[in-house]
Amino acid sequence: MGQKLLIILFEFVNVKAVYWVLWLVVPFYMLFSRKSYKAIYHYFRRQWGSPPLKAFYKTYRNHIIFGQCMFDRLAVYAGKRNTFKLQFTGYEHIERLMQDKSGFVVATAHTGNFEIGGYLTPEQIMQKSTLTMTFGGESEVITSNRAQHLNANDITALNNSADMSHIFILRDALLAGQMITMMCDRMLGGEKSIECSFLNGRADFPQGAFALAVSVNVPVIAVFVMKEKRSVYHSYAAPLKIDNIDKMSRQEKISAYAKQYVAALETVLRKYPEQWFNFYEFWKS
């Protein structure tokens, strides 16, 4: 109900005029959702070496920016897409892959606001049909609005399935020359993983997207959409290039892709450290 009411509100009110509400709401969230709050606090303490007071402030800021990203998504659902602008770095890599007959994998993460990038990307860039993986658990308001606005850009949301049948759908899409997008920073169940060095620690990353790319021999590109200013987002695209890939075994290729992806993720987080939105203890002890 709250999401529906916000969508109605944003039809008449500029979303930026409502950002201030988050400064009042976030303290209650941090107080009653201490596990997620502590995870981000530890992220700033351990991964960035921030002193306690600075880590607390940055944790607060992290929650504020996350709320703003969610508000922005609801504002797009309310028909305010033109309120936002999307800037590009690495656009030429996306353009080249779009013009190629081969499919390709977009590896992204729970940083910034990747979903809004799908709504804001101009139609002339989106020259391929696209499948984007979602993992369920969200309200009907979100799922129905997401499908409606993604379909306008020829993007289809595909839910993660317990019987793993989605893997065959993704594989067929790549073989048909389509683009698929997958979050590559969060483990699900018994999924195979690769341990990587990441921001002064060690963490497990799922290998699914990279294994899929290797199995059908398609390129992989890392794309992150970060909140730049109140109404501006910035899309960063970095192709994952591996030297002497033809001489590697299958598992070596998968591992190399994962490590390059993690390096690209590190690069964007060094510029936007407050836009890390995995609210659980991510790093190994």
Backbone torsions as a table, in degrees:
resi	resn	phi	psi	omega
1	MET	NA	-40.4	178.9
2	GLY	-61.8	-40.5	178.4
3	GLN	-65.4	-41.1	178.1
4	LYS	-62.2	-42.4	-179.5
5	LEU	-65.4	-38.3	178.5
6	LEU	-65.8	-39.9	178.1
7	ILE	-61.5	-43.0	176.8
8	ILE	-62.8	-43.0	179.7
9	LEU	-60.3	-43.8	-176.3
10	PHE	-71.2	-12.6	172.8
11	GLU	-67.8	-24.4	-175.0
12	PHE	-117.3	-19.4	-174.8
13	VAL	-122.4	137.4	175.9
14	ASN	-63.0	130.3	-175.3
15	VAL	-58.1	-33.8	-178.2
16	LYS	-64.6	-25.2	179.9
17	ALA	-73.1	-11.5	-177.3
18	VAL	-106.7	-5.6	-179.3
19	TYR	-54.7	-35.1	-175.1
20	TRP	-59.3	-26.2	-180.0
21	VAL	-59.4	-32.9	-177.3
22	LEU	-62.8	-32.3	-179.8
23	TRP	-64.8	-23.8	177.7
24	LEU	-89.9	-34.1	-174.8
25	VAL	-79.4	-40.7	-173.1
26	VAL	-57.0	-41.4	178.9
27	PRO	-56.6	-37.0	178.9
28	PHE	-69.0	-38.8	178.1
29	TYR	-63.4	-44.0	179.9
30	MET	-65.3	-32.1	-178.6
31	LEU	-73.0	-41.5	-173.2
32	PHE	-100.1	-5.0	174.9
33	SER	-123.7	63.2	-169.4
34	ARG	-68.2	-29.3	-178.8
35	LYS	-63.7	-46.0	179.8
36	SER	-70.6	-37.1	177.5
37	TYR	-61.5	-45.8	-178.6
38	LYS	-64.2	-35.5	179.8
39	ALA	-61.3	-42.8	179.4
40	ILE	-72.6	-37.9	176.4
41	TYR	-59.7	-44.7	178.1
42	HIS	-64.6	-34.1	177.1
43	TYR	-58.0	-45.8	179.9
44	PHE	-74.1	-35.5	179.7
45	ARG	-68.5	-46.9	-170.5
46	ARG	-92.3	-42.9	-176.4
47	GLN	-80.6	-29.9	-177.9
48	TRP	-112.7	-8.0	177.8
49	GLY	68.5	26.5	-179.2
50	SER	-73.0	139.8	174.0
51	PRO	-65.0	161.5	-171.4
52	PRO	-52.5	-48.3	-176.6
53	LEU	-65.4	-42.7	179.1
54	LYS	-66.3	-39.3	178.6
55	ALA	-63.4	-38.7	178.0
56	PHE	-64.6	-45.2	179.8
57	TYR	-62.2	-43.1	-179.2
58	LYS	-66.9	-33.9	175.6
59	THR	-63.4	-42.2	177.1
60	TYR	-60.6	-46.5	179.0
61	ARG	-62.2	-40.5	178.5
62	ASN	-57.0	-45.0	-179.9
63	HIS	-67.7	-36.8	178.0
64	ILE	-62.8	-48.8	-178.1
65	ILE	-64.5	-38.6	176.7
66	PHE	-59.9	-44.7	177.4
67	GLY	-61.7	-40.1	177.9
68	GLN	-62.4	-41.6	178.4
69	CYS	-62.0	-40.0	178.3
70	MET	-66.9	-41.2	176.7
71	PHE	-61.1	-42.2	-179.1
72	ASP	-61.5	-40.4	179.0
73	ARG	-62.8	-43.4	178.9
74	LEU	-66.5	-32.9	177.9
75	ALA	-65.3	-38.4	175.8
76	VAL	-63.5	-40.4	177.1
77	TYR	-60.5	-29.5	-179.3
78	ALA	-83.7	5.9	176.8
79	GLY	90.9	15.3	-177.6
80	LYS	-102.4	36.1	-180.0
81	ARG	-55.9	-39.1	-176.9
82	ASN	-71.1	-5.9	175.5
83	THR	-67.4	-25.5	-172.4
84	PHE	-111.1	153.0	176.0
85	LYS	-121.3	148.7	179.4
86	LEU	-122.9	119.3	176.3
87	GLN	-98.2	158.2	-175.1
88	PHE	-128.1	138.1	165.2
89	THR	-126.4	125.6	-175.8
90	GLY	86.5	19.3	-179.6
91	TYR	-56.0	-35.2	-176.3
92	GLU	-62.6	-28.5	178.6
93	HIS	-70.8	-41.7	176.8
94	ILE	-64.2	-43.6	-179.2
95	GLU	-60.3	-42.6	-179.7
96	ARG	-63.7	-43.6	-179.2
97	LEU	-68.5	-34.5	178.1
98	MET	-64.9	-32.9	-177.2
99	GLN	-84.2	-14.9	179.5
100	ASP	-79.8	150.2	-179.2
101	LYS	-72.4	-24.0	-177.2
102	SER	-73.5	149.4	170.7
103	GLY	-74.2	172.6	176.5
104	PHE	-156.7	161.3	-177.5
105	VAL	-107.0	130.2	171.6
106	VAL	-101.2	117.4	179.2
107	ALA	-100.8	121.3	-179.0
108	THR	-128.8	-166.7	-174.4
109	ALA	-153.8	170.7	176.1
110	HIS	-80.7	65.0	176.6
111	THR	-133.1	149.9	177.5
112	GLY	56.9	-131.2	-174.8
113	ASN	-148.3	70.0	-175.7
114	PHE	-58.6	-37.5	-176.6
115	GLU	-60.0	-41.4	-177.4
116	ILE	-67.0	-24.3	175.4
117	GLY	-62.4	-33.5	177.4
118	GLY	-67.2	-28.0	179.0
119	TYR	-82.5	-31.8	-171.7
120	LEU	-94.7	-16.4	-178.5
121	THR	-64.6	126.7	-178.4
122	PRO	-59.4	148.5	-176.8
123	GLU	-61.0	-32.0	-177.3
124	GLN	-68.4	-18.9	176.4
125	ILE	-82.9	-38.8	-176.0
126	MET	-80.2	80.1	-176.7
127	GLN	-95.1	1.6	178.7
128	LYS	-125.5	147.3	169.4
129	SER	-65.5	147.1	-172.1
130	THR	-133.0	140.0	170.1
131	LEU	-111.7	129.4	177.5
132	THR	-120.2	129.8	-177.6
133	MET	-78.5	131.5	171.7
134	THR	-124.0	159.6	-170.9
135	PHE	-118.7	16.6	171.9
136	GLY	69.1	-173.3	177.9
137	GLY	84.6	0.5	-179.2
138	GLU	-100.7	166.3	-176.2
139	SER	-70.8	162.6	177.4
140	GLU	-62.7	-32.3	178.4
141	VAL	-59.5	-45.9	-178.4
142	ILE	-69.8	-49.2	-174.7
143	THR	-64.5	-40.3	-178.3
144	SER	-70.9	-42.3	178.9
145	ASN	-68.4	-38.2	177.6
146	ARG	-59.7	-47.9	-179.1
147	ALA	-60.3	-43.4	-178.2
148	GLN	-61.3	-46.4	-174.6
149	HIS	-79.7	-30.8	175.5
150	LEU	-70.4	-39.2	-179.6
151	ASN	-60.6	-28.8	178.5
152	ALA	-63.6	-23.9	177.4
153	ASN	-106.2	20.9	179.8
154	ASP	59.8	39.1	177.2
155	ILE	-116.7	129.4	-179.7
156	THR	-112.0	128.9	177.1
157	ALA	-82.9	132.8	-179.3
158	LEU	-121.7	122.5	-178.9
159	ASN	-78.8	145.4	173.0
160	ASN	-65.5	129.9	-176.7
161	SER	-110.8	143.6	-177.4
162	ALA	-63.9	-32.0	-178.2
163	ASP	-87.5	6.4	176.8
164	MET	66.1	16.3	-179.9
165	SER	-65.9	-21.3	179.4
166	HIS	-62.8	-26.4	179.4
167	ILE	-61.2	-41.5	-179.3
168	PHE	-69.5	-34.6	177.5
169	ILE	-66.5	-43.1	178.6
170	LEU	-64.6	-41.8	179.6
171	ARG	-62.2	-44.4	179.1
172	ASP	-62.9	-37.7	178.7
173	ALA	-63.4	-42.9	178.7
174	LEU	-64.3	-42.3	179.4
175	LEU	-64.6	-26.2	178.3
176	ALA	-86.2	4.0	176.8
177	GLY	85.6	17.2	-179.7
178	GLN	-89.8	170.9	175.2
179	MET	-101.8	139.0	172.1
180	ILE	-123.9	146.3	178.1
181	THR	-121.3	137.6	-177.4
182	MET	-142.3	138.6	170.1
183	MET	-72.8	128.3	-173.1
184	CYS	-120.6	25.8	-177.0
185	ASP	-125.3	14.4	-176.2
186	ARG	-141.9	125.9	-179.0
187	MET	-78.9	144.1	177.2
188	LEU	-127.4	115.4	175.4
189	GLY	58.0	-131.1	-175.9
190	GLY	-92.5	24.0	-178.6
191	GLU	-60.7	142.5	177.4
192	LYS	-67.9	146.0	-174.8
193	SER	-133.6	166.7	174.9
194	ILE	-129.0	126.4	178.1
195	GLU	-81.6	128.1	-177.4
196	CYS	-128.8	152.2	170.4
197	SER	-77.6	126.2	-171.8
198	PHE	-149.5	114.8	176.2
199	LEU	48.2	61.9	174.8
200	ASN	63.3	31.4	177.6
201	GLY	-163.1	-174.3	178.0
202	ARG	-120.1	137.6	-179.1
203	ALA	-148.8	153.2	177.5
204	ASP	-91.0	136.4	176.2
205	PHE	-123.7	139.7	179.0
206	PRO	-66.2	143.6	-178.3
207	GLN	-100.8	1.0	-173.1
208	GLY	-53.2	-50.9	-177.1
209	ALA	-63.3	-39.2	-177.2
210	PHE	-74.9	-35.7	175.6
211	ALA	-64.0	-38.9	178.9
212	LEU	-64.5	-44.1	179.6
213	ALA	-63.1	-40.6	179.9
214	VAL	-67.5	-38.3	-176.1
215	SER	-65.2	-31.3	179.9
216	VAL	-111.8	6.3	173.9
217	ASN	56.9	56.8	176.5
218	VAL	-121.3	156.3	-179.3
219	PRO	-73.0	161.2	178.2
220	VAL	-125.4	138.1	176.6
221	ILE	-132.7	136.2	177.5
222	ALA	-90.3	130.8	-180.0
223	VAL	-133.5	129.0	178.0
224	PHE	-131.0	133.4	-179.8
225	VAL	-111.2	111.3	-172.0
226	MET	-111.1	146.8	178.6
227	LYS	-78.1	115.4	-175.3
228	GLU	-89.6	-54.6	177.7
229	LYS	-134.9	-172.0	-176.2
230	ARG	-57.9	-39.5	-176.9
231	SER	-122.1	15.0	-176.7
232	VAL	-123.5	130.9	172.4
233	TYR	-115.0	154.5	-177.0
234	HIS	-128.7	121.9	179.5
235	SER	-97.4	123.8	179.7
236	TYR	-111.2	125.0	180.0
237	ALA	-120.7	129.1	-179.6
238	ALA	-137.0	112.9	178.6
239	PRO	-66.2	142.3	178.1
240	LEU	-93.0	100.7	-176.8
241	LYS	-102.7	133.4	-177.7
242	ILE	-123.9	123.7	178.7
243	ASP	-73.1	141.8	175.9
244	ASN	56.0	36.2	-177.1
245	ILE	-63.1	-29.4	-177.9
246	ASP	-67.7	-20.0	-178.3
247	LYS	-93.1	0.3	-175.7
248	MET	-94.2	154.6	171.1
249	SER	-75.1	168.9	-179.9
250	ARG	-57.3	-47.5	-177.2
251	GLN	-67.7	-34.1	177.0
252	GLU	-64.8	-38.7	177.7
253	LYS	-63.7	-46.5	-180.0
254	ILE	-59.9	-46.1	179.9
255	SER	-63.2	-40.3	-179.9
256	ALA	-64.7	-41.7	177.0
257	TYR	-61.9	-44.8	-178.7
258	ALA	-60.7	-43.5	-177.9
259	LYS	-68.8	-36.5	176.6
260	GLN	-67.6	-39.1	176.6
261	TYR	-61.1	-45.7	179.8
262	VAL	-62.3	-38.4	177.5
263	ALA	-63.5	-40.9	177.9
264	ALA	-66.0	-38.9	178.0
265	LEU	-64.5	-41.5	176.7
266	GLU	-59.3	-42.9	-177.5
267	THR	-60.3	-45.0	-177.9
268	VAL	-72.4	-33.2	179.6
269	LEU	-72.8	-26.3	175.6
270	ARG	-66.1	-26.0	177.3
271	LYS	-88.7	-31.1	-178.0
272	TYR	-130.2	63.0	-175.7
273	PRO	-62.0	-23.6	-177.2
274	GLU	-84.4	2.2	-178.7
275	GLN	-110.2	35.5	172.8
276	TRP	-94.6	116.8	-170.4
277	PHE	-118.9	37.2	168.7
278	ASN	-99.0	100.4	-171.5
279	PHE	-89.3	54.6	174.7
280	TYR	-154.8	168.0	-177.7
281	GLU	-69.8	103.3	-170.2
282	PHE	-86.5	-37.6	-173.9
283	TRP	-88.5	151.2	175.9
284	LYS	-72.1	152.0	179.9
285	SER	-63.8	NA	NA
